[in-house]
Amino acid sequence: MVPPMIEAASKPASPPWRRYAPIGAIALALALFFGFRLDRYVSFDLFVDSRPPLMAFIDAHFLLALGGFVGVYAALVAISAPGATFMTLAGGALFGVAYGVAGSVVAATLGACALFLAARSAIGETLVARAGPKVLHLRDKFSEHAVGYLLFLRMSPLFPFWFVNLAAALADVPFRTFLWTTALGVLPATFVFTAAGASMDEIVAGALARRDACRAAGGAVCKLDIPLSSIVTPKIFGVLVGLSLFALAPIAVRRLWAARKRLATK
């Protein structure tokens, strides 16, 4: 019987293009996204004008509409295109809090997993082959406390979503850990933005008033601007940061306990 290590080593290595094809497809999709100016469709102006027909379609084809929402949202996250926050708000405005939160969490998790797997396939072996001992040591430390670090990064509003996906891929985090920490970690912020989207009428009313005032003042470019500060107040921002820091508590306790044991043995 051939030992597993020898058997694995005897298998021919997969061609490089297979490892780089997924991340290459994502890069191409992102280039096409901006090349065809699809980012202009992710705007509040267009959404406010399109909301009545969208609501009519949702009333007639709810499951199809919710599936389409999840698909578009997941695709945006997978290619790291801007618009995730907008989609979360739109989910609340179109589907309400319950379905909006569920659809957004599923979409964000699916998109994040797609980017994570593509990046790990393309970068993982290269990192191991070329990285120095310090980089590998940092990767091992991250993997050792992957749950705490990932929940912290996901819950904190300070780190871009795509950055967390790539950091986890570089750290070689197990896929199962990445999956459930992503779903749980995005939940607080998703609830905040979805709830804000569910009260879209009030937010839009203020934005319309600002746009009308701009036009009355003779402004050349008066867009329907909805600043993030009108949704994420300093109090909510502080709560999200506090939750993210709470995720680091087990790591801090573990390190303090280890340090205490080292001092006790001296």
RASULVEN-V34008 format. One record per run of one state. SS is the DSSP state (helix for helix, strand for strand, loop for the rest). FROM is the first residue (numbers start at 1). TO is the last residue. If there is no record, write none. Layout:
# RASULVEN-V34008
SS_FROM_TO ; SS_FROM_TO
This chain:
# RASULVEN-V34008
loop_1_3 ; helix_4_10 ; loop_11_15 ; helix_16_35 ; loop_36_37 ; helix_38_41 ; loop_42_43 ; helix_44_60 ; loop_61_61 ; helix_62_78 ; loop_79_83 ; helix_84_130 ; loop_131_132 ; helix_133_144 ; loop_145_145 ; helix_146_155 ; loop_156_160 ; helix_161_170 ; loop_171_174 ; helix_175_185 ; loop_186_186 ; helix_187_198 ; loop_199_199 ; helix_200_216 ; loop_217_227 ; helix_228_230 ; loop_231_233 ; helix_234_247 ; loop_248_248 ; helix_249_265 ; loop_266_266
